[in-house]
Amino acid sequence: MGKTIIRRFIIMIPQLFVLSILVFFLAKFMPGDPFTGLITPQTDPARLEELSEKAGLNDPWPIQYVRWIGNALHGEFGISYTFKRDVGDLIGERALNTFWLSLLSVTLLYAIAIPLGILAGRYQNSRLDKTIILYSFITYAIPTFVLALLFLFLFGYKLEWFPTSGSVDIEYSSGTLQYYWSKFHHILLPAITYAILGTTGIIQFLRSEIIDAKGMDYVRTARSKGIPIKKVYTKHIFRNSLLPIAAFLGFTITGLLGGSIFIETIFGFPGMGQLFVSSIASRDYSVITALVMLYGFLTLLGSLLSDIIMSIVDPRIRIE
């Protein structure tokens, strides 16, 4: 497996190279430039031209691309025109916020979805099963921004159980217990919202797999040997039913690491998703290109992680 993983990483290199070309030139086709927002009736056109020349925006596109990709290979993505900071440091700071939000979201997602999926499949057509199906239909039908706004209004503004923006209260010093509790308190409501919206697919997949597995020959054989029903579900049915979930787990993890645009924007959470939206609005090309490249890498990494997870869940599967 080790050689296969190394080979897959090597294959990613030309894929990321092609992506870098597409990202760079598509960014250049966007209207305006990073200094468009500086234009006012009092703006001196000569000053804007000077800024563009200094930033290298007047050079031919191939030269700009070679310079950009060369710097990127050395970990230098330029300076954010909006935040006046190094892009790598800016993304690293936002990525850390998104990581903790993603970690809690994934934990809650599977903590909710797996038990509900097992119960729905095991007690098929029961009142419990119908209730879980109704819950799945509601969470599938409701748009992300609607549920996020509802939770923000209800639990943030009306009940005041959770903060309505930010990632930590500014009065707490880093490293203190109050500081870490404040960070957890800020990410809890966005994580719950994301987890609830993400449970639908897992519940339905797991329910269907368990229902199908109950009629398989190996299950009937296990029952005929007198194996307790609880052991049949935990050792036989549940493990085989996990394969469809394992197939999407890698994409789920890396997708969350990219940040949720709706969740982070609505809850005012300073993560990767919110940074991406603000960068597009301000035409911050340095940040946009760096983030899209990162998203592309996370997508490729998610595919590899899913294959690895599936091979662990079912040893008969070998990644190629």
Sequence and secondary structure as in RCSB ss.txt:
>XXXX:A:sequence
MGKTIIRRFIIMIPQLFVLSILVFFLAKFMPGDPFTGLITPQTDPARLEELSEKAGLNDPWPIQYVRWIGNALHG
EFGISYTFKRDVGDLIGERALNTFWLSLLSVTLLYAIAIPLGILAGRYQNSRLDKTIILYSFITYAIPTFVLALL
FLFLFGYKLEWFPTSGSVDIEYSSGTLQYYWSKFHHILLPAITYAILGTTGIIQFLRSEIIDAKGMDYVRTARSK
GIPIKKVYTKHIFRNSLLPIAAFLGFTITGLLGGSIFIETIFGFPGMGQLFVSSIASRDYSVITALVMLYGFLTL
LGSLLSDIIMSIVDPRIRIE
>XXXX:A:secstr
 HHHHHHHHHHHHHHHHHHHHHHHHHHHHSSS TTGGG  TT  HHHHHHHHHHHTTTS HHHHHHHHHHHHHTT
   B TTT SBHHHHHHHHHHHHHHHHHHHHHHHHHHHHHHHHHHHHTTTSHHHHHHHHHHHHHHHS HHHHHHH
HIIIIIIIS  S SS SS TTS TTSHHHHHHHHHHHHHHHHHHHHHHHHHHHHHHHHHHHHHTTSHHHHHHHHT
T  HHHIIIIIIHHHHTHHHHHHHHHHHHHHHT  HHHHHHTT  SHHHHHHHHHHTT HHHHHHHHHHHHHHHH
HHHHHHHHHHHHH TT    
